Amino acid sequence: MGKINLNFNSDFSGKVVSERSGYTFNISKEEAFPYELAIAGLVSCFYSTFMDVAVKKRLEWEAVDIEADWSKQVLNTPTFLKKAHLKINVKVIKGKITAFDKSFELAAKYCSLYQTFSKVGEVSWEASYTNDDA
């Protein structure tokens, strides 16, 4: 089980502290904003789930870059996620593109945050690959 502590003052300046690692970061209108943190959590969970699947398939990659574009519906309170789209670029070392695509499909299916966010908004992904041998 994980635990974090958050402390805020009256102008929405806050600090997050991870009990596990001691890592801290700030939340405010000038720094990390809640939706940025939520989308970062979504992307991290999606990538972690992809890794679990891809390692079992013996795929190898040098790097994965993920750009997340998102928007929220702000007509009413509370606001909701409207759309999140993950643009993924993989620098492949070893493995077929179809196997990487299938690994991302399974990540979308089994990542708990991807599934949770999909209940309130549209979540999608697309992948591109670089490597002469892929």
Secondary structure, DSSP 8 states (H G I E B T S, - for coil): ---EEEEE-TTS-EEEEETTT--EEEESSSSB-HHHHHHHHHHHHHHHHHHHHHHHTT-EEEEEEEEEEEEEE-SSSS-EEEEEEEEEEEEEEES-HHHHHHHHHHHHHH-HHHHHHHTTSEEEEEEEEE-TT-
